[in-house]
Amino acid sequence: LGIKLAVGTFPLKRSLADKEHLEKRVLAIRGAMTLARQFGMTVLTLCAGTLPAPEQVGPRRILHDVLSDLARHADHVGVSLCLTPAGESPAAMLELINSVEIGPLAVDFDPSTIDVKDSTPVEALRQLHAVLGHVSLVDLMRNYGGTAQKVVVGRGSLPWIELLATLDEIGFQGWQTCLSGPSDDPASDLRAAIKYIANLFPTF
């Protein structure tokens, strides 16, 4: 069929800073990275959970040690482990990634989940470009009352023209994955998103 698997995602129900059943989660993630590489994938995205506050020394140490272990295994099997923000700021994500000095640990830039209260999505992308490993192409629709939900690219309020131009400007060569929010027909939505992006940047 000519299909190539490139990127996998491993969902978690608990934070990697939470000690409860942590060993099982770590073993499952290690197994997922090994399996991903066997299927030819080079990237595994993962949301590790909300980053503990600076004063939460214990949970932060647990998270650092777990990510170091996972990054070491990622390096061993040949997979890049990319962390998806869970509401963190670009500065917090950058600090987290740079604190782990072992293995290929990077950021999965998801503009719908990163905190840009003090910046913009484009500024966040520029700030994280040195640790960028994967980009999630997904939009964000803000509803009346301040709530928001993920939607396919082109149906929300994120500045995708500027974001795509910035990706081109910084020379990002990694994988980018179109994602769909809640939908009755995700396949059609994703086709529409790909067409939207292709119309914006025909050579993207």
Residue pairs with C-beta under 8 A, 6 or more apart in sequence:
4 40
5 39
5 40
5 41
6 40
6 41
6 42
6 43
6 175
7 41
7 42
7 43
7 44
7 45
7 134
7 175
7 177
8 32
8 36
8 39
8 41
8 43
8 44
8 45
9 44
9 45
9 46
10 28
10 29
10 32
10 44
10 45
10 46
11 47
12 25
12 46
12 47
12 48
12 49
14 20
14 21
14 22
14 25
14 49
15 48
15 49
15 50
15 59
15 63
16 22
16 25
16 26
16 48
16 49
16 62
16 63
16 66
16 67
17 48
17 49
17 51
17 52
17 56
17 59
17 60
17 62
17 63
17 66
18 49
18 59
19 62
22 62
22 66
26 66
26 69
26 70
29 46
29 70
30 70
30 73
32 44
33 44
33 70
33 73
33 74
33 77
33 79
33 81
34 73
34 77
36 43
36 44
36 79
37 77
37 78
37 79
41 79
42 78
42 79
42 80
42 175
43 79
43 80
43 82
43 133
43 134
43 174
43 175
44 74
44 79
44 80
44 81
44 82
45 82
45 83
45 84
45 108
45 134
45 136
46 81
46 82
46 83
46 84
46 108
47 83
47 84
47 85
47 86
47 113
48 63
48 66
48 67
48 83
48 86
49 86
50 86
50 87
50 88
51 60
51 63
51 86
51 88
51 92
51 96
52 59
52 60
52 63
54 60
63 96
64 99
64 100
67 83
67 96
67 100
67 105
68 100
68 101
68 102
68 103
70 81
70 103
70 105
71 81
71 100
71 102
71 103
71 104
71 105
72 102
72 103
73 103
74 80
74 81
74 103
74 104
74 105
75 102
75 103
75 104
79 104
80 104
80 105
80 106
80 133
80 134
81 103
81 104
81 105
81 106
82 105
82 106
82 107
82 108
82 133
82 134
83 93
83 96
83 97
83 105
83 106
83 107
83 108
84 108
84 110
84 113
84 136
85 93
85 107
85 108
85 110
85 113
85 114
85 115
86 113
87 113
87 114
87 115
88 96
88 114
88 115
89 114
89 115
89 116
89 117
89 118
89 119
89 124
90 114
90 115
90 116
90 119
90 123
90 124
90 127
90 128
91 127
92 115
93 107
93 114
93 128
93 131
94 107
94 127
94 128
94 131
97 105
97 106
97 107
97 131
98 131
104 133
106 131
106 132
106 133
106 134
107 128
107 131
107 132
107 133
107 134
108 133
108 134
108 135
108 136
109 124
109 125
109 128
109 132
109 134
109 135
109 136
110 136
110 138
111 121
111 124
111 125
111 136
111 138
111 140
111 158
111 163
112 136
112 138
112 139
112 140
112 148
112 150
112 156
112 158
114 121
114 124
116 123
116 124
119 127
120 159
121 158
121 159
121 162
121 163
122 159
122 162
122 163
122 166
125 132
125 163
125 166
125 167
125 170
126 166
126 170
129 170
129 172
132 170
132 172
132 174
133 174
134 174
134 175
134 176
134 177
135 167
135 172
135 174
135 175
135 176
135 177
136 176
136 177
136 179
137 153
137 160
137 176
137 177
137 178
137 179
137 193
137 197
138 150
138 151
138 152
138 153
138 178
138 179
138 180
138 181
139 150
139 151
139 152
139 153
139 154
139 155
139 156
139 157
139 158
139 160
139 181
140 148
140 149
140 150
140 151
140 156
140 157
140 158
141 148
141 149
141 150
141 151
141 155
141 156
141 157
141 181
142 148
142 156
142 157
143 149
149 181
149 182
150 156
150 179
150 180
150 181
150 182
151 180
151 181
152 178
152 179
152 180
152 181
152 183
152 189
152 190
152 192
152 193
152 196
153 160
153 178
153 193
153 196
153 197
154 160
154 192
154 193
154 196
154 197
160 197
160 200
161 200
164 197
164 200
164 201
164 204
165 201
167 176
168 201
168 204
178 190
178 193
178 194
178 197
179 190
180 186
180 189
180 190
180 193
183 189
197 204
198 204
